[in-house]
Amino acid sequence: MSPRYRSTGAGKPAGPGRSPASSGQPVGGAAVVVIHLPASPASPAPPLEDPMSLRRTGITGLFLGVLALLGALPAAADPGPSGVSYVAMGDSYSAGLGAGGSGDSCARTANAYPALWAAANRPAAFASLACSGATAASVAADQVSALPADTTLVSVTIGGNDVGFSTIMQTCALHRTSDCLATVAAAEKVARTALPGRLDALYTAISARAPRARVVVLGYPDFYRLHVWYCVGLGGAARAKIDEGIDVLDEVTATAAAAHGFTFVDVRPAFADHQLCSGHKWLHAVDFAHLTESYHPTVDGQSQGYLAAFTAAVGGADRIG
């Protein structure tokens, strides 16, 4: 005689204290089918089965049932873009000059740390306003006006052009050591006296334009590894003075950022042992054929230096609210 089948239906929860499997009710939304095998009156009673055999059969059935249910479950959904709206601002260090790729008129490339972070974290919106040659005043005038009010994350590198990075580079590469030292000393004076006011005005403008944004200010790496036995190019005195000037700039920038409640990211530790004269540099040396790229991060400097430091500070998009 053929067995009769009856479905218990779906959507009826098991009673208190009863598991769905023992109650014959749905498990995970799938209907449990109960099979009734009618006994034949003419057949003798079946022999008793080994209890261990019954247990093995029950376990096997349960295991197969679980596998069937798991197979019916949908795959994990792609989380999709986050709710973060990210805007990168600042100068050539945020634009990506020196990191390769086809840069636009502002030297913005997909190899710059902001674009790399956005590609890895898929914010809901991303834009890079950074531009090579930018100063604190030009960012306030040209970039802040393009900053959406609902931005939730802003990154900024600024200050190098305010103190004359390009002038220092050319003077130290082409003139006497004494001229180099004097030029760096003049830049340090600008950093201590004029730059704080310029940064204050810029940071105030950013906060007014995007009041909900978390603002992350990144500094500059030391250019040279000091106290090495041999290094082509500038002498030891000039290299040490240039690093001293960068340290002054970073300290002034960190102080200004803290005054506005912004996060300052010191990238100098990330570039340790990867400066010029290190043997494993993440910065371009002075190159008279491509002078504008000198002292700028390479592809590795952006991805392993700046991106790593930025990500360590802000995490992924899921950590930004």
Secondary structure, DSSP 4 states (H G I P E B T S, - for coil): -PPEEEE--SS-PPPTT--HHHHT--BTTBPPEEEE-PPPTTSPPPPPPPHHHHHHHHHHHHHHHHHHHHHHSPPPPP----S-EEEEEESHHHHTTTS-S---TT---TTSHHHHHHHHH--SEEEE---TT--HHHIIIIIGGGS-TT--EEEEE-STTTTTHHHHHHHHHHS-HHHHHHHHHHHHHHHHHTHHHHHHHHHHHHHHH-TT-EEEEE----SB--S-S--SSS-HHHHHHHHHHHHHHHHHHHHHHHHTTPEEE--TTTTTT-SBTSSS-SBPPP-GGGGGGTTSB-HHIIIIIIHHHHHHHH-SGGG--
